[in-house]
Amino acid sequence: MNVIIIGYGMAGARLAAELHARDGDRKVTVLGAEPHRAYNRIMLSTLLAGKIGEPDVELAEVAGQGVDVRTGVAVTAIDRAAREVRTADGDRIGYDHLVLATGSRALVPPLPGLDPLPERVVPFRTLDDCRRILAAARGARSALVLGGGLLGLEAARGLAARGLDVTVVHPMGHLMERQLDPPAGAVLAGTLAGLGVRTELAVSATAVATDGDRVRLDLADGRALTADLLVLSCGVRPDTALAADAGLAVERGVVVDDRMRTSDRRISAIGDCAQHAGVLTGLVAPAWAQARVVAEVLAGSDRLTRYRPRPMVTRLKAAGIDLAAMGDAMDDAPADEELTFADPARGTYARLRIRDERLTGAILLGDNPAVGTVVQLFDRGAPVPADRRSLLLGRAFGAAPAAPAASPALMPDAATVCQCNDVSKGALVACWRAGARTVAELSTATRAATGCGGCRDAVAGIADWLAAADPVGATR
Amino acid sequence: MTDGARVATLPGTPPREAATHCPYCALQCGMVLRETGRRIEVAPRQFPTNRGGLCQKGWTAAELLDHPDRLTTPLLRDRPGAELRPASWDEALDRVAAGVRAAQDRYGRDAVAVFGGGGLTNEKAYALGKFARVALRTRHIDYNGRWCMSSAAAAGLRALGVDRGLPFPLADLGRADTLLLVGANPAETMPPLLRHLTDQRERGGRLIVVDPRSTATARLASRHLQPLPGTDLAVANALLHIALTEGWLDRAYVAERTTGFDEVRRTVAGYWPAEVERLSGVPVADLEATAHELATVDRAIILTARGAEQHAKGVDTVTAFINLALALGLPGRPGSGYGCLTGQGNGQGGREHGQKADQLPGYRRIDDPAARAHVAGVWGVPVDDLPGPGLPAYALLDSLGTATGPRALLVFGSNPVVSAPRAARIESRLRDLDLLVVADFLRSETAALADVVLPVAQWAEEDGTMTNLEGRVLRRRALREPPPGVRTDLAVLAALADRLQGRAPSYREMHNKGPLLTPEEAFPTDPRAVFEELRRASAGGPADYAGVTWDRIDADTGVFWPCPDPDGPDTPRLFADRFPTPDGRARFHAVRHRPAAEPVCAEYPLHFTTGRVLAQYQSGAQTRRVAALRRAAPGGFVELHPDLADRLGVADGDEVRVVSRRGDLRAPARLSPAIRPDTVFAPFHWPGAARANSVTNDAVDPISGMPEFKICAVRVEKP
């Protein structure tokens, strides 16, 4: 079977790997429009920050053994009748099954001055975009970022880490409004300010102009901001052109069923370009889950396999920022149960919504030690802890048992002092009464503190307490 | 307390004294035994590993020497279903020889199998391997260490070129700025080791523990990562991802001392922290802090243990941590490195000298022609007579009594009825055998199924060597003779070889070239003579003991292998200049997370994991018979989180039933917030209804054959 995958991004590369890992007689051809090997898009903001080099964002690749990866090959058309794809080079390649993993493209807002894109105005989407931003940032002292969503903030953080003076312009009343409620947005803005990123909220841009090495962004309130560089992060649009031209059902994305099939049984779509149950995902985790479904369908390893979307978790983690948002936590509607904690001065905010003992949504910003637990409980739909405070304070799992009583006097006789040799306080007291007076004597008689040695201080404390309580005995 | 390791043996009549080591775990704590009349006292001694400490198991170890349950006469079962009855040694050995002959005559040489143990001395492990290959000429020998060390061993071999648990002395732990323990709970499994951790803490070092349970060790940690069971590999890849993105790699080391990094780099690019947080539940901030604390200090050590290794992806999980250590430039750097904490007393030496199905003495491969030629030369047998590799432990036991499997099994120093995964199935395989022979000093659960039980000596009644978790060869020294009626394992092998000599004509009759050995020469009963032969057999192998002598061990605190020359140095620290690989470089291997072999589902919604408690050891056959240990840990239990217990309607102490697709266990519930609410834990020391291994999964690692003891899917019910 000949399988062609159009697109060598994170979805396409993953599908190639999934198919490679499965038995079967098939030839897989991957056609990537970008000239380089597959890379991890999530690491681009780290690349922007200058901490790593380009090779560090490369993803593991499967080549050889039935997988033919061709980069820098743009597909221009799909001929469904002939079951062929045509490339910009004029090649025609036949397929038995075709998978669209064409991803999405950055949206360029319809503002005066952006067509064509000036040199110092760059969208933030691909490795090539990243290269252009880095080229423009060389020698730059300031940058503007248009768009205060997840990607815009990652770009802003990356540029700030390079020492640029960064301002984010966002038309909505608070940052990341699709994931955050207004108080969380405000805490996030405060955190960003501390990292050298200013925010201009609730104001639209009206035009862009360039003047030599400077870029000017005109705002609806009459002001104008200037910087050495303007990064556009105004959302993405699924790349559906090939699918639409080929007559496949396309809404906002390429429409697929539970097995990721388009309106043509021989064509599937996965990742950012696919629209499943009316939803576009735009995240890596669902794209990889979809890749697995297609691989299982094509390999016939699990004919009953279906894509079951899992709840999405948005995670922004960069030096100084720790944000997790999921579910309905930005909703205004009252929840059955709601937990909140806010310490805006220290950049911490938490809001969790619970129904039927399950998390329906959460926003955690700043230092929230239970974030891993919350993400897992939400992801798996598992019941929340009876002690809800643990979700805020991180005592959910593995809280240490109560510390030994501070004073030996308060310790019950049966309390174990030495775990290694199973010695109770009572045994030590009895030993004292029998004449042992020093830690060494107590140890010799009871074997306390002869194992790991960790209870030595506790034994000494008991000896001191007994000496104080029984001064006669101590001097005898 | 006696200082140093020098011989303190006062032979002759009581009072007698012997400076030896504890019989139990791989820490091999130094101790002195004193016998006055019928009383035997145990006292710790200063030794570099235990530094004068002993846990309760060590203090009470001598109680089994004169225990009423001690076997002092062979036992025979006249026919299936009959009771075991006392028999003479001649009768018992004749029965074994006859059973072996019958099986081999009818089904071929491989119809007899041998199953050894990680508690046997080097001499016994060596002799057992030789006995299987030379006297029985079967390819089927493996041992319970397969369930212990095999994943770390395989990962160490393929990455570093050698498998020595710790490539540095234990004392290095005390000097580490950061110590990462993955799936290790030494506070319960080898308490005196904590003296080194105390040392480390007092010097300002950080201890980071990765464990799904908040164990006694985790509670000592400055940072505890509590991943979902079975996600350690992803955690390791995320730590490497972070080190990469933060620029913390030792790029010069990677370039000069390793190969294969690019593929690892591209693989861990797919393990960004948020993705792994969702998979493992370990917060991104903790992953970042851990990577930082490992990567930005002078001395960092990463140790794995069974929690990370006893999985169907155990080799890859250990590999992921070795990758991390290599990328940070740790192995070979003074005070830094990767190691694993060996479990059983001679878990290290026991895996070096031929008890493993694929191995010959000196850690040689049985499929390596040069290794075969060398060992055949030492043994005085034609090289073509040496069998090839046999099956790894679980596959071997699972084949017993089947159409193609062995019909007879000889067990030395192991109790698989309690310790094997999916134990009920293995128990039934053992029952299907034509002949089961168990050499032990107590009537273990496996001995209770045997057709012949041979009573053998205990640790304080024999001389020999053990190789501890550091690769340090130690002397076990006899305090006294075995009681009347009891023989040493070496004597048992010699007597069987003698009876079977007609079955092994290779070394006597069939070939008229090479040294011809009598059974007495081939299987000496004097352990020192066996060790001398072991030295020759191991010479030139990866675990080279050629330069180790008993006298040399006695003169100092043991000898670290490799030690090829009696007059040359030993090797306390490996990898300073090169790795023992063909090109001298360590090898990265790209490894990917994969789910547990048995995922949770609606019917079996909880993760089940197993482990130890402080006062018991292994299958408990020994420690369950010690009164003080029985008081401290009287029986099995099921640890579960109070939230889970509440949902199940279970109160502390209620009996619960843990059910998997393979079987169930019943034990009282022990409620503890130390465990995740999605996971339950049971210790594996007890037989019968509380047997944890009735539940465990027999899926095995494709490379090491390690069973997946540490995770399977269960439900918990009220019976």
Interface residues (C-beta under 8 A of the other chain):
Chain A: Y39 N40 I42 M43 T46 K51 I52 P55 D56 V57 E58 L59 A60 E61 V284 A285 V313 R315 K317 D322 D367 N368 P369 A370 V371 G372 T373 V375 Q376 D379 R380 A382 P383 P385 A386 F397 G398 A399 A400 P401 Q419 C420 N421 D422 R447 T450 G451 C452 G453 G454
Chain B: P44 G52 G53 L54 C55 Q56 W59 A187 E188 P191 P192 L193 L194 R195 T198 R213 S214 A216 A218 R219 L220 H224 Q226 L228 L244 T245 E246 G247 D262 E263 R265 R266 T267 A269 G270 W272 P273 A274 E275 E277 R278 S280 G281 V282 P283 V284 A285 D286 A590 L614 A615 A628 R631 A632 H641 P642 D643 D646 R647 S672 P673 A674 I675 R676 P677 D678
